[in-house]
């Protein structure tokens, strides 16, 4: 299936980012927080207020920052159910 999907005719097509890999979601579900108050906890199990606080402080550079940014987007948009089959 193509990453591009068609929306209703009055909308433009929506395309997924070129860098999206479905395996990223699996890796995200298995990655643990390496530092801080929640060290050792799965990223998907971090409390939303903590992730929002981190977003305000700025995520770290690199892969961990990208993963935390993704967690932030999922949590603040109420999409945590996406992780249910991965638990």
PyMOL Python script that loads the backbone (N, CA, C, O; Angstrom):
from pymol import cmd

cmd.read_pdbstr("""\
ATOM      1  N   UNK A   1       0.848  -1.188   0.000  1.00  0.00           N
ATOM      2  CA  UNK A   1       0.000   0.000   0.000  1.00  0.00           C
ATOM      3  C   UNK A   1       0.885   1.240   0.000  1.00  0.00           C
ATOM      4  O   UNK A   1       1.872   1.315   0.732  1.00  0.00           O
ATOM      5  N   UNK A   2       0.530   2.180  -0.806  1.00  0.00           N
ATOM      6  CA  UNK A   2       1.278   3.428  -0.889  1.00  0.00           C
ATOM      7  C   UNK A   2       1.044   4.275   0.349  1.00  0.00           C
ATOM      8  O   UNK A   2      -0.013   4.207   0.977  1.00  0.00           O
ATOM      9  N   UNK A   3       2.042   5.070   0.687  1.00  0.00           N
ATOM     10  CA  UNK A   3       1.923   5.951   1.845  1.00  0.00           C
ATOM     11  C   UNK A   3       0.951   7.090   1.548  1.00  0.00           C
ATOM     12  O   UNK A   3       0.408   7.707   2.464  1.00  0.00           O
ATOM     13  N   UNK A   4       0.736   7.363   0.262  1.00  0.00           N
ATOM     14  CA  UNK A   4      -0.172   8.449  -0.107  1.00  0.00           C
ATOM     15  C   UNK A   4      -1.609   7.936  -0.066  1.00  0.00           C
ATOM     16  O   UNK A   4      -1.908   6.854  -0.569  1.00  0.00           O
ATOM     17  N   UNK A   5      -2.479   8.716   0.532  1.00  0.00           N
ATOM     18  CA  UNK A   5      -3.889   8.339   0.602  1.00  0.00           C
ATOM     19  C   UNK A   5      -4.726   9.464   0.034  1.00  0.00           C
ATOM     20  O   UNK A   5      -4.335  10.631   0.083  1.00  0.00           O
ATOM     21  N   UNK A   6      -5.857   9.115  -0.495  1.00  0.00           N
ATOM     22  CA  UNK A   6      -6.757  10.128  -1.042  1.00  0.00           C
ATOM     23  C   UNK A   6      -7.765  10.531   0.021  1.00  0.00           C
ATOM     24  O   UNK A   6      -8.381   9.688   0.674  1.00  0.00           O
ATOM     25  N   UNK A   7      -7.916  11.814   0.175  1.00  0.00           N
ATOM     26  CA  UNK A   7      -8.899  12.376   1.085  1.00  0.00           C
ATOM     27  C   UNK A   7     -10.172  12.656   0.300  1.00  0.00           C
ATOM     28  O   UNK A   7     -10.204  12.468  -0.916  1.00  0.00           O
ATOM     29  N   UNK A   8     -11.227  13.107   0.985  1.00  0.00           N
ATOM     30  CA  UNK A   8     -12.410  13.525   0.231  1.00  0.00           C
ATOM     31  C   UNK A   8     -12.024  14.521  -0.865  1.00  0.00           C
ATOM     32  O   UNK A   8     -11.020  15.223  -0.745  1.00  0.00           O
ATOM     33  N   UNK A   9     -12.813  14.578  -1.918  1.00  0.00           N
ATOM     34  CA  UNK A   9     -12.415  15.337  -3.109  1.00  0.00           C
ATOM     35  C   UNK A   9     -12.097  16.805  -2.866  1.00  0.00           C
ATOM     36  O   UNK A   9     -11.387  17.402  -3.675  1.00  0.00           O
ATOM     37  N   UNK A  10     -12.586  17.410  -1.797  1.00  0.00           N
ATOM     38  CA  UNK A  10     -12.270  18.820  -1.559  1.00  0.00           C
ATOM     39  C   UNK A  10     -10.958  19.011  -0.795  1.00  0.00           C
ATOM     40  O   UNK A  10     -10.597  20.138  -0.458  1.00  0.00           O
ATOM     41  N   UNK A  11     -10.256  17.933  -0.525  1.00  0.00           N
ATOM     42  CA  UNK A  11      -8.954  18.006   0.144  1.00  0.00           C
ATOM     43  C   UNK A  11      -7.855  17.566  -0.813  1.00  0.00           C
ATOM     44  O   UNK A  11      -8.098  16.850  -1.785  1.00  0.00           O
ATOM     45  N   UNK A  12      -6.653  18.007  -0.515  1.00  0.00           N
ATOM     46  CA  UNK A  12      -5.488  17.555  -1.264  1.00  0.00           C
ATOM     47  C   UNK A  12      -5.081  16.169  -0.754  1.00  0.00           C
ATOM     48  O   UNK A  12      -5.394  15.827   0.387  1.00  0.00           O
ATOM     49  N   UNK A  13      -4.392  15.366  -1.570  1.00  0.00           N
ATOM     50  CA  UNK A  13      -3.887  14.082  -1.085  1.00  0.00           C
ATOM     51  C   UNK A  13      -2.930  14.296   0.095  1.00  0.00           C
ATOM     52  O   UNK A  13      -2.211  15.294   0.159  1.00  0.00           O
ATOM     53  N   UNK A  14      -2.941  13.351   1.009  1.00  0.00           N
ATOM     54  CA  UNK A  14      -2.067  13.415   2.179  1.00  0.00           C
ATOM     55  C   UNK A  14      -0.946  12.408   1.961  1.00  0.00           C
ATOM     56  O   UNK A  14      -1.211  11.237   1.687  1.00  0.00           O
ATOM     57  N   UNK A  15       0.285  12.844   2.078  1.00  0.00           N
ATOM     58  CA  UNK A  15       1.421  11.952   1.896  1.00  0.00           C
ATOM     59  C   UNK A  15       2.173  11.808   3.212  1.00  0.00           C
ATOM     60  O   UNK A  15       2.354  12.778   3.947  1.00  0.00           O
ATOM     61  N   UNK A  16       2.607  10.587   3.498  1.00  0.00           N
ATOM     62  CA  UNK A  16       3.414  10.340   4.691  1.00  0.00           C
ATOM     63  C   UNK A  16       4.818  10.870   4.443  1.00  0.00           C
ATOM     64  O   UNK A  16       5.258  10.954   3.296  1.00  0.00           O
ATOM     65  N   UNK A  17       5.525  11.227   5.512  1.00  0.00           N
ATOM     66  CA  UNK A  17       6.904  11.677   5.340  1.00  0.00           C
ATOM     67  C   UNK A  17       7.740  10.601   4.657  1.00  0.00           C
ATOM     68  O   UNK A  17       7.536   9.410   4.887  1.00  0.00           O
ATOM     69  N   UNK A  18       8.666  11.017   3.831  1.00  0.00           N
ATOM     70  CA  UNK A  18       9.530  10.081   3.117  1.00  0.00           C
ATOM     71  C   UNK A  18      10.306   9.179   4.073  1.00  0.00           C
ATOM     72  O   UNK A  18      10.614   8.035   3.739  1.00  0.00           O
ATOM     73  N   UNK A  19      10.621   9.692   5.257  1.00  0.00           N
ATOM     74  CA  UNK A  19      11.474   8.940   6.167  1.00  0.00           C
ATOM     75  C   UNK A  19      10.696   7.974   7.066  1.00  0.00           C
ATOM     76  O   UNK A  19      11.302   7.306   7.904  1.00  0.00           O
ATOM     77  N   UNK A  20       9.369   7.885   6.914  1.00  0.00           N
ATOM     78  CA  UNK A  20       8.591   7.006   7.779  1.00  0.00           C
ATOM     79  C   UNK A  20       8.831   5.551   7.418  1.00  0.00           C
ATOM     80  O   UNK A  20       8.758   5.159   6.254  1.00  0.00           O
ATOM     81  N   UNK A  21       9.119   4.765   8.439  1.00  0.00           N
ATOM     82  CA  UNK A  21       9.302   3.327   8.286  1.00  0.00           C
ATOM     83  C   UNK A  21       8.412   2.665   9.334  1.00  0.00           C
ATOM     84  O   UNK A  21       8.546   2.967  10.520  1.00  0.00           O
ATOM     85  N   UNK A  22       7.513   1.777   8.935  1.00  0.00           N
ATOM     86  CA  UNK A  22       6.624   1.131   9.915  1.00  0.00           C
ATOM     87  C   UNK A  22       7.383   0.448  11.055  1.00  0.00           C
ATOM     88  O   UNK A  22       6.851   0.314  12.157  1.00  0.00           O
ATOM     89  N   UNK A  23       8.601   0.023  10.801  1.00  0.00           N
ATOM     90  CA  UNK A  23       9.397  -0.606  11.863  1.00  0.00           C
ATOM     91  C   UNK A  23       9.763   0.392  12.958  1.00  0.00           C
ATOM     92  O   UNK A  23      10.092  -0.004  14.076  1.00  0.00           O
ATOM     93  N   UNK A  24       9.706   1.698  12.635  1.00  0.00           N
ATOM     94  CA  UNK A  24       9.985   2.722  13.646  1.00  0.00           C
ATOM     95  C   UNK A  24       8.988   2.638  14.792  1.00  0.00           C
ATOM     96  O   UNK A  24       9.349   2.866  15.947  1.00  0.00           O
ATOM     97  N   UNK A  25       7.740   2.312  14.483  1.00  0.00           N
ATOM     98  CA  UNK A  25       6.721   2.191  15.522  1.00  0.00           C
ATOM     99  C   UNK A  25       7.044   1.027  16.458  1.00  0.00           C
ATOM    100  O   UNK A  25       6.870   1.136  17.672  1.00  0.00           O
ATOM    101  N   UNK A  26       7.512  -0.077  15.896  1.00  0.00           N
ATOM    102  CA  UNK A  26       7.908  -1.218  16.721  1.00  0.00           C
ATOM    103  C   UNK A  26       9.097  -0.864  17.613  1.00  0.00           C
ATOM    104  O   UNK A  26       9.123  -1.198  18.797  1.00  0.00           O
ATOM    105  N   UNK A  27      10.061  -0.193  17.032  1.00  0.00           N
ATOM    106  CA  UNK A  27      11.229   0.219  17.821  1.00  0.00           C
ATOM    107  C   UNK A  27      10.822   1.200  18.915  1.00  0.00           C
ATOM    108  O   UNK A  27      11.315   1.126  20.041  1.00  0.00           O
ATOM    109  N   UNK A  28       9.935   2.104  18.582  1.00  0.00           N
ATOM    110  CA  UNK A  28       9.438   3.081  19.544  1.00  0.00           C
ATOM    111  C   UNK A  28       8.772   2.383  20.727  1.00  0.00           C
ATOM    112  O   UNK A  28       8.920   2.814  21.870  1.00  0.00           O
ATOM    113  N   UNK A  29       8.043   1.313  20.450  1.00  0.00           N
ATOM    114  CA  UNK A  29       7.334   0.579  21.509  1.00  0.00           C
ATOM    115  C   UNK A  29       8.291  -0.175  22.426  1.00  0.00           C
ATOM    116  O   UNK A  29       7.923  -0.536  23.544  1.00  0.00           O
ATOM    117  N   UNK A  30       9.513  -0.414  21.960  1.00  0.00           N
ATOM    118  CA  UNK A  30      10.481  -1.192  22.746  1.00  0.00           C
ATOM    119  C   UNK A  30      11.564  -0.347  23.406  1.00  0.00           C
ATOM    120  O   UNK A  30      12.296  -0.833  24.269  1.00  0.00           O
ATOM    121  N   UNK A  31      11.665   0.909  23.002  1.00  0.00           N
ATOM    122  CA  UNK A  31      12.742   1.768  23.506  1.00  0.00           C
ATOM    123  C   UNK A  31      12.438   2.261  24.914  1.00  0.00           C
ATOM    124  O   UNK A  31      11.299   2.600  25.234  1.00  0.00           O
ATOM    125  N   UNK A  32      13.460   2.295  25.738  1.00  0.00           N
ATOM    126  CA  UNK A  32      13.330   2.728  27.132  1.00  0.00           C
ATOM    127  C   UNK A  32      13.989   4.091  27.339  1.00  0.00           C
ATOM    128  O   UNK A  32      14.950   4.446  26.657  1.00  0.00           O
ATOM    129  N   UNK A  33      13.457   4.831  28.281  1.00  0.00           N
ATOM    130  CA  UNK A  33      14.008   6.141  28.640  1.00  0.00           C
ATOM    131  C   UNK A  33      15.355   5.910  29.310  1.00  0.00           C
ATOM    132  O   UNK A  33      15.427   5.192  30.307  1.00  0.00           O
ATOM    133  N   UNK A  34      16.429   6.508  28.781  1.00  0.00           N
ATOM    134  CA  UNK A  34      17.761   6.215  29.317  1.00  0.00           C
ATOM    135  C   UNK A  34      18.192   7.077  30.514  1.00  0.00           C
ATOM    136  O   UNK A  34      19.232   6.808  31.116  1.00  0.00           O
ATOM    137  N   UNK A  35      17.420   8.096  30.863  1.00  0.00           N
ATOM    138  CA  UNK A  35      17.860   8.992  31.938  1.00  0.00           C
ATOM    139  C   UNK A  35      16.664   9.610  32.640  1.00  0.00           C
ATOM    140  O   UNK A  35      15.524   9.472  32.198  1.00  0.00           O
ATOM    141  N   UNK A  36      16.942  10.290  33.735  1.00  0.00           N
ATOM    142  CA  UNK A  36      15.925  11.085  34.423  1.00  0.00           C
ATOM    143  C   UNK A  36      15.022  10.294  35.344  1.00  0.00           C
ATOM    144  O   UNK A  36      15.264   9.131  35.666  1.00  0.00           O
ATOM    145  N   UNK A  37      13.981  10.972  35.747  1.00  0.00           N
ATOM    146  CA  UNK A  37      13.016  10.425  36.707  1.00  0.00           C
ATOM    147  C   UNK A  37      12.418   9.099  36.236  1.00  0.00           C
ATOM    148  O   UNK A  37      12.120   8.229  37.054  1.00  0.00           O
ATOM    149  N   UNK A  38      12.244   8.944  34.940  1.00  0.00           N
ATOM    150  CA  UNK A  38      11.605   7.746  34.391  1.00  0.00           C
ATOM    151  C   UNK A  38      12.597   6.837  33.669  1.00  0.00           C
ATOM    152  O   UNK A  38      12.214   6.103  32.758  1.00  0.00           O
ATOM    153  N   UNK A  39      13.862   6.881  34.066  1.00  0.00           N
ATOM    154  CA  UNK A  39      14.884   6.023  33.459  1.00  0.00           C
ATOM    155  C   UNK A  39      14.447   4.565  33.548  1.00  0.00           C
ATOM    156  O   UNK A  39      14.005   4.100  34.599  1.00  0.00           O
ATOM    157  N   UNK A  40      14.577   3.853  32.436  1.00  0.00           N
ATOM    158  CA  UNK A  40      14.213   2.446  32.379  1.00  0.00           C
ATOM    159  C   UNK A  40      12.786   2.186  31.948  1.00  0.00           C
ATOM    160  O   UNK A  40      12.449   1.050  31.612  1.00  0.00           O
ATOM    161  N   UNK A  41      11.943   3.194  31.945  1.00  0.00           N
ATOM    162  CA  UNK A  41      10.539   3.019  31.547  1.00  0.00           C
ATOM    163  C   UNK A  41      10.435   3.067  30.031  1.00  0.00           C
ATOM    164  O   UNK A  41      11.150   3.824  29.375  1.00  0.00           O
ATOM    165  N   UNK A  42       9.542   2.256  29.479  1.00  0.00           N
ATOM    166  CA  UNK A  42       9.295   2.314  28.036  1.00  0.00           C
ATOM    167  C   UNK A  42       8.836   3.717  27.654  1.00  0.00           C
ATOM    168  O   UNK A  42       8.057   4.340  28.376  1.00  0.00           O
ATOM    169  N   UNK A  43       9.317   4.206  26.526  1.00  0.00           N
ATOM    170  CA  UNK A  43       8.923   5.546  26.081  1.00  0.00           C
ATOM    171  C   UNK A  43       7.410   5.658  25.933  1.00  0.00           C
ATOM    172  O   UNK A  43       6.832   6.701  26.239  1.00  0.00           O
ATOM    173  N   UNK A  44       6.768   4.594  25.468  1.00  0.00           N
ATOM    174  CA  UNK A  44       5.319   4.653  25.272  1.00  0.00           C
ATOM    175  C   UNK A  44       4.562   4.719  26.594  1.00  0.00           C
ATOM    176  O   UNK A  44       3.377   5.050  26.614  1.00  0.00           O
ATOM    177  N   UNK A  45       5.238   4.405  27.696  1.00  0.00           N
ATOM    178  CA  UNK A  45       4.603   4.442  29.011  1.00  0.00           C
ATOM    179  C   UNK A  45       4.959   5.690  29.824  1.00  0.00           C
ATOM    180  O   UNK A  45       4.579   5.804  30.989  1.00  0.00           O
ATOM    181  N   UNK A  46       5.684   6.619  29.209  1.00  0.00           N
ATOM    182  CA  UNK A  46       5.981   7.872  29.906  1.00  0.00           C
ATOM    183  C   UNK A  46       4.686   8.661  30.096  1.00  0.00           C
ATOM    184  O   UNK A  46       3.859   8.713  29.185  1.00  0.00           O
ATOM    185  N   UNK A  47       4.499   9.275  31.263  1.00  0.00           N
ATOM    186  CA  UNK A  47       3.290  10.084  31.466  1.00  0.00           C
ATOM    187  C   UNK A  47       3.255  11.282  30.506  1.00  0.00           C
ATOM    188  O   UNK A  47       4.279  11.918  30.255  1.00  0.00           O
ATOM    189  N   UNK A  48       2.083  11.573  29.985  1.00  0.00           N
ATOM    190  CA  UNK A  48       1.943  12.683  29.044  1.00  0.00           C
ATOM    191  C   UNK A  48       2.470  14.001  29.606  1.00  0.00           C
ATOM    192  O   UNK A  48       3.162  14.723  28.889  1.00  0.00           O
ATOM    193  N   UNK A  49       2.165  14.350  30.881  1.00  0.00           N
ATOM    194  CA  UNK A  49       2.698  15.626  31.394  1.00  0.00           C
ATOM    195  C   UNK A  49       4.229  15.698  31.350  1.00  0.00           C
ATOM    196  O   UNK A  49       4.796  16.765  31.115  1.00  0.00           O
ATOM    197  N   UNK A  50       4.887  14.572  31.573  1.00  0.00           N
ATOM    198  CA  UNK A  50       6.354  14.540  31.506  1.00  0.00           C
ATOM    199  C   UNK A  50       6.831  14.761  30.071  1.00  0.00           C
ATOM    200  O   UNK A  50       7.793  15.495  29.844  1.00  0.00           O
ATOM    201  N   UNK A  51       6.172  14.137  29.116  1.00  0.00           N
ATOM    202  CA  UNK A  51       6.558  14.290  27.710  1.00  0.00           C
ATOM    203  C   UNK A  51       6.320  15.731  27.254  1.00  0.00           C
ATOM    204  O   UNK A  51       7.124  16.286  26.505  1.00  0.00           O
ATOM    205  N   UNK A  52       5.229  16.331  27.701  1.00  0.00           N
ATOM    206  CA  UNK A  52       4.938  17.730  27.368  1.00  0.00           C
ATOM    207  C   UNK A  52       6.003  18.635  27.996  1.00  0.00           C
ATOM    208  O   UNK A  52       6.466  19.584  27.364  1.00  0.00           O
ATOM    209  N   UNK A  53       6.383  18.342  29.224  1.00  0.00           N
ATOM    210  CA  UNK A  53       7.437  19.114  29.889  1.00  0.00           C
ATOM    211  C   UNK A  53       8.746  19.002  29.111  1.00  0.00           C
ATOM    212  O   UNK A  53       9.429  20.003  28.891  1.00  0.00           O
ATOM    213  N   UNK A  54       9.094  17.783  28.696  1.00  0.00           N
ATOM    214  CA  UNK A  54      10.313  17.594  27.899  1.00  0.00           C
ATOM    215  C   UNK A  54      10.246  18.394  26.601  1.00  0.00           C
ATOM    216  O   UNK A  54      11.235  18.996  26.183  1.00  0.00           O
ATOM    217  N   UNK A  55       9.086  18.398  25.973  1.00  0.00           N
ATOM    218  CA  UNK A  55       8.921  19.144  24.720  1.00  0.00           C
ATOM    219  C   UNK A  55       9.196  20.634  24.956  1.00  0.00           C
ATOM    220  O   UNK A  55       9.808  21.297  24.118  1.00  0.00           O
ATOM    221  N   UNK A  56       8.748  21.144  26.081  1.00  0.00           N
ATOM    222  CA  UNK A  56       8.986  22.547  26.410  1.00  0.00           C
ATOM    223  C   UNK A  56      10.446  22.850  26.659  1.00  0.00           C
ATOM    224  O   UNK A  56      10.919  23.945  26.353  1.00  0.00           O
ATOM    225  N   UNK A  57      11.165  21.889  27.214  1.00  0.00           N
ATOM    226  CA  UNK A  57      12.600  22.055  27.490  1.00  0.00           C
ATOM    227  C   UNK A  57      13.432  21.842  26.238  1.00  0.00           C
ATOM    228  O   UNK A  57      14.535  22.374  26.114  1.00  0.00           O
ATOM    229  N   UNK A  58      12.894  21.059  25.312  1.00  0.00           N
ATOM    230  CA  UNK A  58      13.632  20.711  24.098  1.00  0.00           C
ATOM    231  C   UNK A  58      14.098  19.274  24.180  1.00  0.00           C
ATOM    232  O   UNK A  58      14.758  18.883  25.142  1.00  0.00           O
ATOM    233  N   UNK A  59      13.759  18.490  23.179  1.00  0.00           N
ATOM    234  CA  UNK A  59      14.177  17.103  23.151  1.00  0.00           C
ATOM    235  C   UNK A  59      15.671  17.008  22.851  1.00  0.00           C
ATOM    236  O   UNK A  59      16.228  17.884  22.190  1.00  0.00           O
ATOM    237  N   UNK A  60      16.319  15.953  23.332  1.00  0.00           N
ATOM    238  CA  UNK A  60      17.743  15.788  23.018  1.00  0.00           C
ATOM    239  C   UNK A  60      17.943  15.564  21.521  1.00  0.00           C
ATOM    240  O   UNK A  60      17.011  15.198  20.805  1.00  0.00           O
ATOM    241  N   UNK A  61      19.151  15.785  21.070  1.00  0.00           N
ATOM    242  CA  UNK A  61      19.479  15.581  19.656  1.00  0.00           C
ATOM    243  C   UNK A  61      19.499  14.089  19.338  1.00  0.00           C
ATOM    244  O   UNK A  61      19.599  13.252  20.235  1.00  0.00           O
ATOM    245  N   UNK A  62      19.405  13.778  18.079  1.00  0.00           N
ATOM    246  CA  UNK A  62      19.568  12.406  17.622  1.00  0.00           C
ATOM    247  C   UNK A  62      18.308  11.570  17.686  1.00  0.00           C
ATOM    248  O   UNK A  62      17.189  12.079  17.760  1.00  0.00           O
ATOM    249  N   UNK A  63      18.533  10.264  17.655  1.00  0.00           N
ATOM    250  CA  UNK A  63      17.440   9.300  17.589  1.00  0.00           C
ATOM    251  C   UNK A  63      16.495   9.405  18.781  1.00  0.00           C
ATOM    252  O   UNK A  63      15.277   9.365  18.605  1.00  0.00           O
ATOM    253  N   UNK A  64      17.037   9.538  19.992  1.00  0.00           N
ATOM    254  CA  UNK A  64      16.176   9.640  21.174  1.00  0.00           C
ATOM    255  C   UNK A  64      15.257  10.849  21.059  1.00  0.00           C
ATOM    256  O   UNK A  64      14.074  10.753  21.385  1.00  0.00           O
ATOM    257  N   UNK A  65      15.771  11.967  20.609  1.00  0.00           N
ATOM    258  CA  UNK A  65      14.958  13.162  20.439  1.00  0.00           C
ATOM    259  C   UNK A  65      13.841  12.957  19.433  1.00  0.00           C
ATOM    260  O   UNK A  65      12.712  13.391  19.656  1.00  0.00           O
ATOM    261  N   UNK A  66      14.155  12.292  18.318  1.00  0.00           N
ATOM    262  CA  UNK A  66      13.128  12.001  17.307  1.00  0.00           C
ATOM    263  C   UNK A  66      12.063  11.068  17.873  1.00  0.00           C
ATOM    264  O   UNK A  66      10.873  11.243  17.613  1.00  0.00           O
ATOM    265  N   UNK A  67      12.495  10.083  18.645  1.00  0.00           N
ATOM    266  CA  UNK A  67      11.539   9.141  19.252  1.00  0.00           C
ATOM    267  C   UNK A  67      10.643   9.864  20.259  1.00  0.00           C
ATOM    268  O   UNK A  67       9.428   9.663  20.266  1.00  0.00           O
ATOM    269  N   UNK A  68      11.234  10.698  21.101  1.00  0.00           N
ATOM    270  CA  UNK A  68      10.446  11.437  22.089  1.00  0.00           C
ATOM    271  C   UNK A  68       9.487  12.409  21.415  1.00  0.00           C
ATOM    272  O   UNK A  68       8.363  12.597  21.880  1.00  0.00           O
ATOM    273  N   UNK A  69       9.922  13.020  20.331  1.00  0.00           N
ATOM    274  CA  UNK A  69       9.051  13.920  19.578  1.00  0.00           C
ATOM    275  C   UNK A  69       7.847  13.155  19.016  1.00  0.00           C
ATOM    276  O   UNK A  69       6.723  13.658  19.032  1.00  0.00           O
ATOM    277  N   UNK A  70       8.085  11.963  18.530  1.00  0.00           N
ATOM    278  CA  UNK A  70       6.998  11.131  18.017  1.00  0.00           C
ATOM    279  C   UNK A  70       6.041  10.740  19.141  1.00  0.00           C
ATOM    280  O   UNK A  70       4.823  10.791  18.971  1.00  0.00           O
ATOM    281  N   UNK A  71       6.592  10.354  20.282  1.00  0.00           N
ATOM    282  CA  UNK A  71       5.764  10.022  21.447  1.00  0.00           C
ATOM    283  C   UNK A  71       4.900  11.222  21.824  1.00  0.00           C
ATOM    284  O   UNK A  71       3.710  11.079  22.107  1.00  0.00           O
ATOM    285  N   UNK A  72       5.508  12.401  21.823  1.00  0.00           N
ATOM    286  CA  UNK A  72       4.785  13.635  22.157  1.00  0.00           C
ATOM    287  C   UNK A  72       3.592  13.826  21.216  1.00  0.00           C
ATOM    288  O   UNK A  72       2.475  14.070  21.672  1.00  0.00           O
ATOM    289  N   UNK A  73       3.825  13.718  19.918  1.00  0.00           N
ATOM    290  CA  UNK A  73       2.750  13.908  18.940  1.00  0.00           C
ATOM    291  C   UNK A  73       1.638  12.881  19.141  1.00  0.00           C
ATOM    292  O   UNK A  73       0.457  13.222  19.072  1.00  0.00           O
ATOM    293  N   UNK A  74       2.004  11.649  19.385  1.00  0.00           N
ATOM    294  CA  UNK A  74       1.004  10.598  19.583  1.00  0.00           C
ATOM    295  C   UNK A  74       0.179  10.872  20.832  1.00  0.00           C
ATOM    296  O   UNK A  74      -1.047  10.767  20.803  1.00  0.00           O
ATOM    297  N   UNK A  75       0.843  11.223  21.927  1.00  0.00           N
ATOM    298  CA  UNK A  75       0.136  11.426  23.193  1.00  0.00           C
ATOM    299  C   UNK A  75      -0.754  12.669  23.163  1.00  0.00           C
ATOM    300  O   UNK A  75      -1.909  12.600  23.584  1.00  0.00           O
ATOM    301  N   UNK A  76      -0.251  13.790  22.680  1.00  0.00           N
ATOM    302  CA  UNK A  76      -1.057  15.015  22.720  1.00  0.00           C
ATOM    303  C   UNK A  76      -2.215  14.988  21.726  1.00  0.00           C
ATOM    304  O   UNK A  76      -3.153  15.777  21.835  1.00  0.00           O
ATOM    305  N   UNK A  77      -2.145  14.074  20.754  1.00  0.00           N
ATOM    306  CA  UNK A  77      -3.234  13.944  19.790  1.00  0.00           C
ATOM    307  C   UNK A  77      -4.165  12.775  20.102  1.00  0.00           C
ATOM    308  O   UNK A  77      -5.017  12.416  19.290  1.00  0.00           O
ATOM    309  N   UNK A  78      -3.995  12.185  21.287  1.00  0.00           N
ATOM    310  CA  UNK A  78      -4.898  11.124  21.720  1.00  0.00           C
ATOM    311  C   UNK A  78      -4.809   9.837  20.921  1.00  0.00           C
ATOM    312  O   UNK A  78      -5.803   9.126  20.770  1.00  0.00           O
ATOM    313  N   UNK A  79      -3.633   9.535  20.414  1.00  0.00           N
ATOM    314  CA  UNK A  79      -3.454   8.357  19.569  1.00  0.00           C
ATOM    315  C   UNK A  79      -2.742   7.207  20.282  1.00  0.00           C
ATOM    316  O   UNK A  79      -2.212   6.308  19.629  1.00  0.00           O
ATOM    317  N   UNK A  80      -2.726   7.229  21.590  1.00  0.00           N
ATOM    318  CA  UNK A  80      -2.021   6.192  22.348  1.00  0.00           C
ATOM    319  C   UNK A  80      -2.553   4.789  22.077  1.00  0.00           C
ATOM    320  O   UNK A  80      -1.842   3.806  22.282  1.00  0.00           O
ATOM    321  N   UNK A  81      -3.790   4.691  21.620  1.00  0.00           N
ATOM    322  CA  UNK A  81      -4.357   3.376  21.297  1.00  0.00           C
ATOM    323  C   UNK A  81      -3.533   2.654  20.229  1.00  0.00           C
ATOM    324  O   UNK A  81      -3.611   1.432  20.109  1.00  0.00           O
ATOM    325  N   UNK A  82      -2.742   3.404  19.452  1.00  0.00           N
ATOM    326  CA  UNK A  82      -1.883   2.784  18.449  1.00  0.00           C
ATOM    327  C   UNK A  82      -0.881   1.823  19.064  1.00  0.00           C
ATOM    328  O   UNK A  82      -0.416   0.890  18.409  1.00  0.00           O
ATOM    329  N   UNK A  83      -0.551   2.060  20.339  1.00  0.00           N
ATOM    330  CA  UNK A  83       0.422   1.209  21.017  1.00  0.00           C
ATOM    331  C   UNK A  83      -0.194  -0.039  21.640  1.00  0.00           C
ATOM    332  O   UNK A  83       0.537  -0.957  22.012  1.00  0.00           O
ATOM    333  N   UNK A  84      -1.513  -0.097  21.764  1.00  0.00           N
ATOM    334  CA  UNK A  84      -2.159  -1.229  22.430  1.00  0.00           C
ATOM    335  C   UNK A  84      -1.743  -2.592  21.853  1.00  0.00           C
ATOM    336  O   UNK A  84      -1.422  -3.497  22.624  1.00  0.00           O
ATOM    337  N   UNK A  85      -1.740  -2.766  20.533  1.00  0.00           N
ATOM    338  CA  UNK A  85      -1.341  -4.081  20.009  1.00  0.00           C
ATOM    339  C   UNK A  85       0.150  -4.380  20.210  1.00  0.00           C
ATOM    340  O   UNK A  85       0.574  -5.527  20.067  1.00  0.00           O
ATOM    341  N   UNK A  86       0.928  -3.377  20.533  1.00  0.00           N
ATOM    342  CA  UNK A  86       2.374  -3.546  20.686  1.00  0.00           C
ATOM    343  C   UNK A  86       2.782  -3.836  22.128  1.00  0.00           C
ATOM    344  O   UNK A  86       3.950  -4.114  22.401  1.00  0.00           O
ATOM    345  N   UNK A  87       1.839  -3.773  23.033  1.00  0.00           N
ATOM    346  CA  UNK A  87       2.157  -4.015  24.448  1.00  0.00           C
ATOM    347  C   UNK A  87       2.085  -5.484  24.755  1.00  0.00           C
ATOM    348  O   UNK A  87       2.320  -5.889  25.894  1.00  0.00           O
TER     349      UNK A  87
END
""", "prot")
cmd.dss("prot")
cmd.show_as("cartoon", "prot")
cmd.util.cbc("prot")
cmd.orient("prot")
